[in-house]
Amino acid sequence: MNQLSKNVCEIKNPEKIEELVEFSVGEKKFYLPQGFYLVRDLKRLAGVPECHLFAEIRDGKVDAKPSDDATHICGGEKFCSYPGKGDAS
């Protein structure tokens, strides 16, 4: 292995590598480091129109999330989106 390849493959700070966790919006899966995220950022990542409502599905219940709320992503979360009141479907 040449010097360039060795430097590219070497991990300098393994403690800084963040593990990605999976969550879904509808049928699409997404991966982010565990942490708190604004709902508006999750909607943007998933391509959900800003005017659509966003909700977390937990234990068979749908919990609507305002865009300015933060939610904790720790893996396995399921979200859905749907047109808001007065929006075209």
N, C-alpha and C positions, 0 to 999 in steps of 0.2 A: 504494500500500500504506500503510495507516495505521500509526501508531507501534507499536501493540500487535502487529500482525502481523509487523512488522519484528523486534521483540524476540524473539518466539516462534521465528522462523525462523533467527535469527542464531546461529552456533556460536561460543561464547566461547572455548573451549579445545579445539581440534580434536585436540590430542595426547592428550587424556583419553578420547577415544572409543575403546572397545574393540571390536575386530572379533570377531564371533561365529563359532565353528567348529561344524561339524555332526558329530554322532555318532549312532549308533542303538542302540536296545535292542529286540531282536526286529525287528519291522517298523516301529516308530515312530521318527521322527527327532526329535532334540532339538538345541538350540543353546545354547552357553555360551561365555563368553570363554575363550581358551586358558589352561590352568593345571592345577594339581593339585587333585583333589577326592577326598574320602573316598567310598569305595564306598557306604556307608550313605546319603550324600546323593544320589548318583546313583540309587540304588534308590528313594528317596523321590520324587525328581523324576519318575521313570518309572512310579511307581505299583506298584512291585514289592513284594510282601509281605516284611516283614523276615525271615520264616522261610524264604523261598526262597533258593536259591543263585544267585550272580551270577558270570558268567564273561565273559572277553574272548575273542573269536574272532580269532586272528591266524595267518596263513599256514596256514589249515585246521586249526589246533589250538585246543582249548578250554582256557583257563587260568583256573581257579577263583580268585575274588578274595574273601577274607574281608571282612566289612563294615567292619572297623576299618583296612583297608589304604587307602592313597591311590593314585590312578592319575592319570597325566598325560593330559589331553585336549588334543590338538593338531589334531584334525580327521580324520575318516574312521574313527574307532574303531568297532568293532562288538561289542556285548555281547548276551548272552542270559541269561535267567533260567529256573529250573526248580525244582520242589518239592524240598526237601531230604529226606534219608533219614527215613522215617517220616511225612512230610507227605502229606496227601491230594492226589491229582492232580486 
